[in-house]
């Protein structure tokens, strides 16, 4: 059977019948709570969009479109859409500006508190400047800066960038905006069975971490080549709740993108292969122990960077640029937290994912997504068995008395 995107010579997310058919003719929009909502005219729909500062209207229909479409693809709605998005992004930017100020205040209080704690508990043996030197030599300022960057500065930058994009919208750039909206809406609709299966394994391991009281018993021990089984257990464990949540969000997004574009078998194979490669690099990088899915996640990011470059017609340019922005943001966080973050695992996983995509997927000018072969599916099934075995071993070790 030949897929529709191959017949039309366009990626699946750009097909005119991507979204469901409209319930009636005329003008209208889709409300997430009330469903399809018809309106009397084009001007009425424009007015609704102009006042939609919370961006609740994601799809619309017009007399010329038999299917729902994103409003960015309707020229008659561009002026109202730009006005609405300008207001909403300005509101978001003002809020993020307040968040950054609060974050800087919080960081300053964090530094003062730990400086005072060092000075007060060591006084009179340590002077004011001696306490400051001890604080600088500790990891506390770096930890605080890492949190400030992750939870305040990077979100502010993302909103700032989007505000500039909306401000510069024109008849020419709206085509890119429509492509990106189509792609992201289509991506959100895709099933992610393989990704959820990996997430389930991580949840199981995380639950046992909490129950056992020995959350780091199966972590990767660096420079210890005698217990290589830890290469299979460490990727499913996490240091704390924040670490878990951030990796879970990354896995859902990256896994969804791979599953939708390269097919589900490669989600399992890329994650397992790059988590292992990242662990191998980590073994020779520094000392101590490490754990977390970051090596596999960086592998998935590296895979997508190469895969989407070699299949350029599959993904809008603006969506590929966001992947590069994610890589740059991760690199910044890695540099700030160089003493706390396993950059060896990150770099090893990233390169492993890039190599995987380069070897497995040749360059293509087609707009069609690659099909998965039966060999791919069998290999993915084997990868899941290996990952499940790793989680089993991790749980067994953590539950041992």
DRENNU-440342 format. One record per residue: x, z, y of N, C-alpha, C in turn. Coordinates in steps of 0.1 Angstrom, whole numbers, padded with zeros to 4 digits, always signed. Layout:
N
XZYXZYXZY
...
***
This chain:
401
+0008+0000-0012+0000+0000+0000+0009+0000+0012
+0006-0008+0022+0014-0009+0034+0007+0000+0045
+0015+0008+0051+0010+0017+0061+0007+0010+0074
-0003+0016+0081-0008+0010+0093+0002+0008+0104
+0012+0018+0105+0022+0017+0116+0031+0005+0113
+0033+0001+0100+0041-0010+0097+0034-0023+0101
+0021-0024+0098+0013-0036+0102+0013-0038+0117
+0011-0027+0124+0010-0029+0139+0024-0030+0146
+0035-0026+0139+0048-0027+0145+0050-0016+0155
+0043-0005+0154+0044+0006+0164+0044+0019+0156
+0051+0030+0162+0050+0043+0155+0036+0048+0154
+0034+0056+0144+0020+0061+0141+0014+0068+0153
+0023+0076+0160+0017+0084+0171+0013+0075+0183
+0016+0062+0183+0013+0053+0194+0001+0044+0190
-0005+0046+0179-0016+0037+0175-0028+0040+0183
-0037+0030+0186-0049+0033+0194-0059+0041+0187
-0059+0041+0173-0069+0049+0166-0063+0062+0160
-0053+0067+0168-0046+0079+0163-0056+0091+0163
-0064+0092+0173-0074+0103+0174-0088+0099+0169
-0097+0109+0167-0110+0105+0162-0118+0097+0171
-0128+0090+0166-0137+0082+0174-0145+0090+0183
-0149+0085+0194-0157+0092+0204-0171+0094+0199
-0178+0105+0202-0192+0107+0197-0202+0097+0204
-0200+0094+0217-0209+0086+0224-0201+0077+0234
-0207+0067+0240-0200+0059+0250-0200+0066+0263
-0192+0061+0272-0191+0067+0286-0178+0075+0288
-0179+0086+0295-0168+0094+0299-0170+0108+0293
-0159+0114+0289-0160+0128+0284-0147+0134+0281
-0147+0146+0276-0134+0153+0272-0137+0162+0260
-0126+0166+0254-0127+0175+0243-0124+0189+0247
-0133+0198+0245-0132+0213+0249-0128+0220+0236
-0118+0228+0236-0113+0235+0224-0123+0245+0218
-0132+0250+0227-0142+0259+0222-0155+0252+0219
-0160+0244+0228-0173+0238+0227-0173+0224+0221
-0161+0218+0218-0161+0205+0212-0162+0194+0222
-0167+0182+0218-0168+0171+0228-0178+0174+0239
-0174+0171+0251-0183+0174+0263-0184+0161+0271
-0196+0154+0270-0197+0142+0279-0199+0145+0293
-0195+0136+0302-0197+0138+0317-0203+0125+0322
-0209+0126+0334-0217+0116+0340-0209+0103+0344
-0197+0106+0349-0189+0094+0355-0174+0097+0355
-0167+0086+0359-0153+0087+0360-0149+0098+0371
-0156+0098+0382-0153+0108+0392-0155+0122+0388
-0166+0124+0379-0168+0137+0374-0157+0142+0365
-0152+0133+0357-0141+0137+0348-0128+0139+0356
-0126+0131+0366-0114+0134+0375-0115+0147+0381
-0127+0151+0386-0129+0164+0392-0126+0176+0383
-0131+0174+0370-0128+0184+0360-0113+0186+0357
-0106+0174+0356-0092+0174+0353-0084+0180+0365
-0089+0177+0377-0082+0182+0389-0083+0197+0390
-0093+0203+0385-0095+0218+0385-0090+0224+0372
-0085+0216+0363-0080+0222+0350-0066+0227+0351
-0064+0238+0358-0051+0243+0360-0045+0250+0348
-0053+0254+0339-0049+0260+0326-0046+0250+0315
-0048+0237+0318-0045+0226+0309-0053+0227+0296
-0066+0230+0297-0075+0231+0286-0079+0217+0281
-0079+0207+0289-0084+0194+0285-0072+0187+0279
-0072+0185+0266-0061+0178+0260-0064+0163+0256
-0077+0160+0254-0081+0147+0250-0093+0143+0258
-0095+0130+0261-0106+0125+0268-0111+0112+0262
-0123+0107+0266-0127+0094+0262-0133+0087+0274
-0132+0073+0273-0136+0065+0284-0145+0053+0278
-0152+0046+0287-0160+0034+0282-0151+0024+0275
-0138+0023+0278-0129+0013+0273-0122+0017+0260
-0124+0030+0256-0116+0035+0244-0126+0040+0234
-0126+0034+0222-0135+0038+0211-0130+0051+0205
-0118+0055+0208-0113+0068+0202-0108+0077+0214
-0107+0090+0210-0102+0099+0220-0088+0095+0224
-0083+0098+0236-0070+0095+0240-0065+0107+0249
-0052+0107+0251-0046+0117+0260-0049+0112+0274
-0051+0121+0284-0055+0117+0297-0043+0110+0304
-0031+0112+0300-0019+0105+0306-0020+0090+0304
-0027+0086+0294-0028+0071+0290-0039+0064+0298
-0047+0071+0306-0058+0065+0314-0054+0064+0328
-0051+0052+0333-0046+0051+0348-0056+0057+0358
-0069+0056+0355-0079+0061+0364-0078+0076+0366
-0072+0083+0357-0071+0098+0357-0057+0103+0362
-0048+0094+0365-0035+0098+0368-0034+0106+0381
-0041+0102+0391-0040+0110+0404-0045+0124+0402
-0057+0126+0395-0062+0139+0393-0053+0147+0384
-0047+0140+0374-0039+0147+0364-0026+0152+0371
-0020+0144+0380-0008+0148+0387-0011+0160+0396
-0022+0160+0402-0026+0171+0411-0028+0184+0403
-0035+0183+0392-0037+0194+0384-0024+0200+0378
-0016+0191+0372-0004+0196+0366+0006+0201+0377
+0006+0196+0389+0014+0201+0399+0011+0215+0403
-0002+0218+0403-0006+0232+0406-0003+0241+0395
-0006+0237+0382-0003+0246+0371+0012+0248+0369
+0020+0238+0371+0035+0240+0369+0040+0249+0381
+0035+0247+0393+0039+0256+0404+0036+0270+0401
+0024+0272+0396+0020+0286+0393+0029+0292+0382
+0032+0284+0372+0041+0288+0361+0055+0291+0366
+0059+0282+0376+0073+0284+0381+0073+0297+0389
+0063+0300+0397+0063+0312+0405+0063+0324+0396
+0055+0323+0385+0055+0334+0376+0069+0336+0369
+0075+0325+0365+0089+0326+0359+0099+0331+0369
+0097+0328+0382+0106+0333+0392+0105+0348+0393
+0093+0353+0392+0091+0368+0392+0097+0374+0379
+0095+0367+0368+0101+0372+0355+0116+0373+0356
+0123+0363+0362+0137+0363+0364+0142+0374+0372
+0135+0377+0383+0138+0388+0392+0137+0401+0385
+0126+0402+0377+0124+0414+0369+0135+0416+0358
+0139+0404+0352+0149+0405+0342+0163+0409+0348
+0166+0404+0360+0178+0408+0367+0178+0423+0370
+0166+0428+0374+0165+0442+0377+0167+0450+0365
+0160+0445+0354+0161+0452+0341+0176+0452+0336
+0183+0441+0338+0196+0440+0333+0205+0450+0341
+0203+0450+0354+0211+0460+0363+0208+0474+0358
+0196+0478+0356+0193+0491+0351+0199+0494+0337
+0199+0484+0329+0205+0485+0316+0220+0488+0317
+0227+0481+0326+0241+0483+0328+0244+0497+0334
+0236+0501+0344+0238+0514+0350+0236+0525+0341
+0225+0524+0332+0222+0534+0323+0234+0537+0313
+0239+0526+0307+0250+0528+0298+0263+0532+0304
+0265+0528+0317+0277+0532+0324+0276+0547+0326
+0264+0552+0331+0262+0566+0333+0263+0574+0320
+0258+0569+0309+0259+0576+0297+0274+0578+0292
+0282+0567+0294+0296+0568+0291+0303+0579+0300
+0300+0577+0313+0306+0586+0323+0302+0601+0321
+0289+0603+0319+0284+0616+0318+0288+0623+0305
+0288+0616+0294+0292+0623+0281+0307+0625+0280
+0315+0617+0288+0330+0618+0287+0336+0626+0299
+0328+0629+0309+0333+0636+0321+0338+0650+0317
+0350+0655+0322+0358+0649+0333+0369+0640+0327
+0370+0638+0314+0381+0631+0308+0381+0616+0313
+0370+0611+0316+0370+0597+0320+0365+0596+0335
+0372+0588+0343+0368+0586+0357+0357+0576+0358
+0352+0574+0370+0341+0564+0372+0346+0550+0368
+0358+0547+0372+0363+0533+0369+0367+0532+0354
+0371+0544+0348+0374+0544+0334+0362+0541+0326
+0350+0547+0330+0338+0545+0323+0333+0531+0325
+0336+0525+0336+0333+0511+0338+0341+0502+0329
+0354+0505+0327+0362+0497+0318+0357+0498+0304
+0353+0510+0300+0348+0512+0286+0335+0504+0284
+0327+0504+0295+0314+0497+0294+0317+0482+0292
+0327+0476+0300+0330+0462+0299+0336+0459+0285
+0344+0468+0280+0350+0465+0267+0340+0466+0255
+0328+0473+0258+0318+0474+0248+0310+0461+0247
+0300+0460+0238+0292+0448+0237+0279+0449+0245
+0277+0460+0252+0264+0462+0259+0261+0452+0270
+0271+0449+0279+0268+0439+0289+0265+0426+0284
+0273+0422+0273+0270+0409+0267+0256+0408+0260
+0253+0419+0253+0240+0420+0247+0229+0419+0257
+0230+0426+0269+0220+0425+0279+0219+0411+0285
+0231+0405+0287+0231+0391+0293+0225+0381+0283
+0227+0383+0270+0221+0375+0260+0206+0376+0261
+0201+0388+0261+0186+0389+0262+0181+0383+0275
+0188+0385+0286+0184+0379+0299+0183+0364+0298
+0193+0358+0292+0193+0344+0291+0182+0338+0282
+0180+0345+0270+0171+0340+0260+0156+0342+0265
+0153+0353+0271+0139+0356+0274+0135+0354+0289
+0145+0352+0298+0141+0350+0312+0147+0337+0318
+0160+0335+0316+0166+0323+0323+0162+0310+0316
+0163+0309+0303+0160+0296+0296+0145+0293+0298
+0136+0302+0296+0122+0298+0299+0119+0294+0314
+0126+0300+0323+0125+0296+0337+0130+0282+0338
+0141+0278+0332+0147+0265+0333+0137+0255+0327
+0131+0258+0316+0122+0248+0310+0110+0245+0319
+0105+0256+0326+0093+0253+0335+0098+0246+0347
+0110+0249+0352+0116+0242+0364+0117+0227+0361
+0122+0224+0349+0124+0210+0345+0111+0203+0344
+0101+0210+0338+0087+0203+0337+0081+0201+0351
+0083+0211+0360+0078+0209+0374+0084+0197+0381
+0097+0195+0379+0103+0183+0385+0098+0170+0379
+0095+0170+0366+0090+0159+0359+0076+0155+0365
+0068+0165+0366+0054+0163+0371+0055+0158+0386
+0063+0164+0393+0065+0161+0407+0069+0146+0409
+0077+0141+0400+0082+0127+0401+0073+0117+0393
+0062+0121+0388+0053+0112+0381+0049+0100+0390
+0050+0088+0384+0046+0076+0391+0039+0067+0381
+0035+0055+0385+0029+0046+0376+0038+0042+0365
+0051+0042+0368+0061+0038+0358+0064+0049+0348
+0066+0061+0354+0070+0073+0345+0058+0078+0337
+0045+0075+0341+0034+0080+0334+0033+0074+0320
+0039+0062+0318+0040+0056+0304+0048+0066+0295
+0059+0071+0300+0067+0080+0292+0060+0093+0290
+0052+0098+0301+0045+0110+0299+0033+0108+0289
+0027+0096+0288+0017+0094+0279+0023+0093+0265
+0034+0087+0263+0041+0087+0250+0044+0101+0245
+0049+0109+0254+0053+0123+0250+0041+0131+0246
+0030+0129+0254+0017+0136+0251+0011+0132+0238
+0012+0119+0235+0007+0113+0223+0015+0119+0211
+0028+0119+0213+0037+0123+0202+0035+0138+0199
+0035+0146+0209+0034+0161+0207+0020+0165+0202
+0009+0158+0206-0004+0161+0201-0005+0156+0186
+0001+0145+0183+0001+0140+0169+0009+0150+0160
+0020+0154+0166+0029+0163+0158+0022+0176+0155
+0015+0181+0164+0008+0194+0162-0003+0193+0152
-0008+0180+0149-0018+0178+0139-0013+0177+0125
+0000+0176+0123+0006+0173+0110+0006+0186+0101
+0004+0183+0088+0005+0194+0078+0019+0197+0076
+0022+0210+0073+0036+0214+0071+0038+0222+0059
+0034+0217+0047+0034+0224+0035+0048+0229+0031
+0058+0220+0032+0072+0224+0028+0077+0235+0038
+0075+0233+0050+0079+0243+0061+0073+0256+0058
+0060+0256+0056+0053+0269+0053+0058+0276+0040
+0062+0268+0030+0068+0273+0018+0081+0281+0021
+0090+0275+0029+0102+0281+0033+0099+0294+0041
+0090+0293+0050+0086+0304+0058+0081+0315+0049
+0073+0312+0039+0068+0322+0030+0080+0329+0023
+0090+0322+0019+0102+0328+0012+0109+0338+0022
+0110+0334+0034+0116+0343+0044+0108+0355+0047
+0094+0354+0047+0085+0365+0049+0087+0375+0037
+0087+0370+0025+0089+0379+0013+0102+0387+0015
+0113+0380+0018+0126+0386+0019+0125+0397+0030
+0119+0393+0041+0118+0402+0053+0110+0415+0049
+0099+0413+0042+0091+0424+0038+0099+0434+0029
+0107+0428+0020+0115+0437+0011+0126+0444+0019
+0131+0437+0030+0141+0444+0039+0135+0456+0045
+0123+0456+0049+0116+0467+0055+0113+0478+0045
+0108+0474+0033+0104+0483+0023+0116+0491+0017
+0127+0483+0014+0138+0488+0007+0146+0499+0014
+0146+0498+0027+0155+0506+0035+0170+0502+0035
+0173+0491+0028+0186+0486+0027+0186+0471+0032
+0183+0469+0044+0181+0455+0049+0193+0446+0049
+0205+0452+0048+0217+0443+0049+0224+0443+0035
+0218+0448+0025+0225+0449+0012+0229+0435+0006
+0221+0424+0010+0224+0411+0004+0229+0402+0015
+0234+0407+0026+0240+0399+0037+0253+0392+0032
+0257+0382+0040+0269+0375+0037+0281+0383+0042
+0291+0386+0033+0303+0394+0036+0314+0384+0039
+0318+0383+0051+0328+0373+0055+0342+0377+0049
+0349+0366+0046+0363+0368+0040+0362+0374+0026
+0350+0374+0020+0348+0379+0006+0343+0367-0002
+0353+0361-0009+0349+0349-0017+0345+0353-0031
+0345+0366-0035+0341+0370-0048+0326+0371-0050
+0319+0372-0040+0304+0373-0041+0297+0361-0034
+0299+0350-0039+0294+0337-0033+0279+0336-0035
+0273+0344-0043+0258+0344-0044+0252+0348-0031
+0259+0355-0022+0254+0359-0009+0251+0346+0000
+0257+0335-0004+0254+0323+0004+0239+0319+0002
+0233+0323-0009+0219+0320-0012+0210+0331-0007
+0215+0343-0005+0206+0354-0001+0205+0356+0014
+0217+0355+0021+0218+0358+0035+0208+0349+0044
+0206+0336+0041+0198+0328+0050+0183+0333+0051
+0179+0341+0042+0165+0345+0042+0163+0359+0047
+0174+0365+0052+0173+0379+0058+0176+0378+0073
+0171+0389+0080+0173+0389+0094+0176+0403+0099
+0183+0404+0111+0188+0416+0116+0178+0425+0122
+0167+0419+0128+0157+0427+0135+0145+0418+0137
+0134+0424+0143+0122+0417+0145+0123+0405+0154
+0131+0407+0165+0133+0396+0174+0140+0384+0168
+0151+0387+0160+0158+0377+0152+0149+0369+0143
+0140+0377+0136+0130+0371+0127+0121+0361+0134
+0115+0366+0145+0105+0359+0153+0111+0346+0158
+0122+0347+0164+0129+0335+0170+0132+0324+0160
+0137+0329+0148+0140+0319+0138+0128+0313+0132
+0117+0322+0131+0104+0317+0125+0099+0306+0134
+0099+0308+0147+0094+0298+0157+0102+0285+0156
+0116+0286+0155+0124+0275+0153+0122+0267+0141
+0120+0274+0130+0117+0268+0117+0104+0260+0117
+0093+0266+0123+0080+0259+0123+0082+0246+0131
+0088+0247+0143+0089+0235+0151+0098+0224+0145
+0110+0228+0141+0119+0218+0135+0114+0213+0122
+0109+0222+0113+0104+0218+0100+0092+0208+0102
+0083+0211+0111+0072+0202+0114+0077+0188+0118
+0087+0188+0126+0092+0175+0131+0098+0167+0120
+0106+0174+0111+0112+0167+0100+0102+0162+0090
+0092+0171+0087+0082+0168+0077+0073+0156+0082
+0071+0155+0095+0062+0144+0100+0070+0131+0100
+0083+0132+0103+0090+0119+0106+0098+0115+0093
+0105+0124+0087+0114+0120+0076+0108+0124+0062
+0096+0130+0062+0089+0134+0050+0093+0148+0045
+0084+0154+0037+0086+0168+0033+0098+0171+0025
+0103+0162+0015+0114+0166+0007+0127+0170+0015
+0128+0163+0026+0141+0166+0034+0141+0179+0042
+0129+0185+0044+0128+0198+0049+0136+0208+0040
+0132+0208+0027+0138+0217+0018+0153+0214+0016
+0156+0201+0014+0170+0197+0011+0180+0200+0023
+0175+0197+0035+0183+0199+0047+0185+0214+0049
+0175+0222+0048+0176+0236+0051+0186+0242+0041
+0184+0240+0028+0193+0246+0018+0207+0241+0019
+0209+0228+0021+0223+0223+0022+0230+0228+0034
+0223+0228+0045+0230+0232+0058+0232+0247+0059
+0222+0255+0053+0224+0269+0053+0237+0273+0044
+0238+0265+0033+0250+0267+0025+0263+0263+0032
+0263+0252+0038+0275+0247+0046+0278+0257+0057
+0268+0262+0064+0270+0272+0075+0276+0284+0069
+0271+0289+0058+0277+0301+0051+0291+0299+0047
+0295+0287+0042+0308+0284+0038+0318+0285+0050
+0313+0280+0062+0322+0280+0074+0323+0295+0078
+0311+0302+0077+0311+0316+0082+0320+0325+0074
+0322+0322+0061+0331+0330+0053+0345+0331+0058
+0349+0320+0065+0363+0320+0070+0363+0322+0085
+0352+0327+0091+0351+0328+0105+0349+0343+0108
+0360+0350+0113+0359+0364+0117+0358+0373+0105
+0352+0384+0107+0351+0395+0097+0337+0401+0098
+0334+0411+0089+0322+0418+0089+0311+0411+0081
+0299+0411+0085+0288+0405+0077+0279+0397+0086
+0271+0388+0081+0261+0381+0089+0249+0378+0080
+0238+0374+0086+0226+0371+0079+0217+0363+0088
+0207+0356+0083+0198+0349+0091+0197+0334+0088
+0186+0328+0092+0183+0314+0088+0190+0304+0098
+0198+0309+0108+0202+0301+0119+0211+0289+0114
+0219+0291+0104+0227+0280+0099+0218+0268+0094
+0207+0271+0087+0198+0261+0082+0190+0255+0094
+0187+0263+0104+0179+0258+0115+0188+0249+0124
+0201+0253+0126+0210+0244+0133+0212+0231+0125
+0212+0232+0112+0213+0220+0103+0201+0211+0105
+0189+0217+0106+0177+0209+0109+0177+0202+0123
+0183+0209+0132+0184+0204+0146+0194+0192+0146
+0206+0194+0139+0216+0184+0138+0210+0172+0131
+0203+0174+0120+0196+0163+0113+0187+0155+0122
+0179+0161+0130+0170+0154+0138+0177+0146+0149
+0188+0152+0155+0195+0145+0165+0200+0132+0160
+0206+0131+0148+0211+0119+0142+0200+0110+0137
+0190+0116+0130+0179+0108+0124+0172+0101+0135
+0168+0108+0146+0160+0102+0156+0168+0092+0164
+0181+0093+0165+0190+0084+0172+0190+0071+0163
+0191+0072+0150+0192+0061+0141+0178+0054+0139
+0167+0061+0142+0154+0056+0142+0147+0057+0155
+0153+0050+0165+0150+0053+0179+0135+0049+0182
+0129+0040+0175+0115+0036+0178+0105+0047+0173
+0109+0056+0165+0100+0066+0159+0096+0077+0169
+0105+0079+0179+0103+0091+0188+0104+0087+0202
+0096+0092+0211+0098+0089+0226+0112+0094+0231
+0117+0087+0240+0130+0092+0246+0130+0106+0251
+0119+0109+0258+0118+0122+0264+0118+0133+0254
+0112+0130+0242+0112+0140+0231+0126+0142+0225
+0133+0131+0224+0147+0133+0219+0156+0140+0229
+0153+0139+0242+0161+0146+0252+0158+0161+0251
+0146+0165+0247+0143+0179+0245+0151+0185+0233
+0154+0177+0223+0162+0182+0212+0176+0185+0218
+0181+0176+0226+0195+0178+0231+0195+0191+0240
+0184+0193+0248+0183+0205+0256+0183+0217+0248
+0177+0217+0236+0177+0228+0227+0191+0231+0222
+0198+0220+0219+0212+0222+0214+0221+0228+0225
+0219+0224+0237+0227+0229+0249+0223+0244+0251
+0210+0247+0250+0206+0261+0252+0212+0270+0241
+0212+0265+0228+0218+0273+0217+0233+0275+0219
+0240+0264+0224+0254+0265+0227+0257+0276+0238
+0249+0276+0248+0251+0286+0259+0249+0300+0253
+0238+0302+0245+0236+0315+0239+0248+0319+0230
+0253+0309+0223+0264+0312+0214+0276+0316+0221
+0279+0310+0233+0291+0313+0241+0289+0327+0247
+0277+0331+0252+0275+0344+0257+0276+0355+0247
+0270+0352+0235+0271+0363+0225+0281+0360+0214
+0293+0355+0218+0303+0350+0208+0307+0362+0199
+0306+0374+0204+0311+0385+0195+0300+0390+0186
+0287+0386+0189+0276+0391+0181+0269+0380+0173
+0271+0367+0177+0264+0356+0170+0274+0349+0161
+0269+0345+0149+0277+0338+0139+0278+0323+0143
+0287+0320+0153+0288+0306+0157+0294+0298+0146
+0302+0303+0137+0307+0296+0126+0296+0290+0117
+0286+0298+0114+0274+0294+0106+0266+0283+0114
+0265+0285+0127+0258+0276+0136+0265+0262+0136
+0278+0262+0138+0285+0250+0139+0285+0243+0125
+0288+0250+0115+0288+0245+0101+0274+0238+0098
+0263+0246+0101+0250+0240+0098+0247+0228+0106
+0251+0228+0119+0248+0217+0128+0255+0204+0122
+0268+0205+0119+0276+0194+0114+0271+0189+0101
+0267+0199+0092+0261+0196+0079+0249+0188+0080
+0240+0191+0090+0227+0184+0092+0230+0170+0097
+0239+0169+0106+0243+0156+0112+0248+0146+0101
+0257+0152+0092+0263+0144+0082+0252+0140+0072
+0243+0149+0068+0232+0146+0059+0224+0134+0064
+0220+0135+0077+0212+0124+0082+0220+0111+0083
+0233+0111+0086+0241+0099+0087+0242+0093+0073
+0244+0101+0063+0246+0095+0049+0233+0090+0043
+0223+0098+0045+0210+0095+0037+0202+0084+0044
+0202+0084+0057+0193+0075+0065+0201+0065+0073
+0201+0052+0068+0208+0042+0076+0200+0039+0089
+0207+0032+0098+0201+0029+0111+0189+0019+0108
+0178+0020+0116+0167+0012+0114+0160+0008+0127
+0156-0004+0128+0148-0009+0140+0133-0008+0138
+0129-0004+0126+0115-0003+0123+0108+0009+0129
+0095+0007+0132+0087+0018+0138+0081+0026+0127
+0084+0022+0114+0077+0029+0103+0085+0041+0098
+0079+0052+0095+0085+0063+0089+0091+0060+0075
+0103+0065+0072+0108+0063+0059+0099+0069+0048
+0097+0063+0037+0090+0069+0026+0099+0078+0017
+0093+0087+0011+0101+0096+0002+0100+0090-0013
+0111+0090-0020+0111+0085-0033+0108+0096-0043
+0106+0092-0056+0103+0103-0066+0116+0111-0068
+0128+0105-0066+0140+0112-0067+0141+0123-0056
+0137+0119-0044+0137+0128-0032+0128+0140-0036
+0116+0138-0042+0107+0148-0045+0112+0158-0056
+0119+0152-0066+0125+0160-0076+0136+0169-0071
+0144+0163-0062+0155+0170-0056+0150+0182-0047
+0139+0179-0040+0133+0189-0031+0127+0200-0040
+0121+0197-0051+0116+0207-0060+0127+0216-0065
+0139+0210-0069+0150+0217-0073+0155+0226-0062
+0155+0221-0049+0160+0229-0038+0151+0241-0036
+0138+0240-0038+0129+0251-0037+0131+0261-0048
+0134+0257-0060+0138+0266-0071+0150+0274-0067
+0160+0267-0062+0173+0274-0058+0170+0284-0047
+0162+0281-0037+0159+0290-0026+0151+0302-0031
+0141+0299-0040+0133+0310-0046+0142+0320-0054
+0152+0314-0061+0161+0322-0069+0170+0331-0059
+0174+0325-0048+0181+0333-0038+0173+0344-0032
+0160+0342-0030+0152+0353-0025+0150+0363-0035
+0148+0359-0048+0147+0369-0059+0159+0378-0060
+0171+0372-0059+0184+0379-0060+0185+0389-0048
+0181+0384-0036+0182+0393-0024+0173+0405-0026
+0160+0402-0030+0151+0413-0032+0156+0423-0043
+0161+0418-0054+0166+0426-0064+0178+0436-0059
+0187+0430-0052+0198+0438-0047+0193+0448-0037
+0184+0445-0028+0179+0454-0018+0171+0466-0024
+0164+0463-0036+0156+0473-0042+0163+0481-0052
+0176+0478-0055+0184+0486-0064+0186+0500-0058
+0186+0510-0067+0188+0524-0062+0203+0526-0062
***
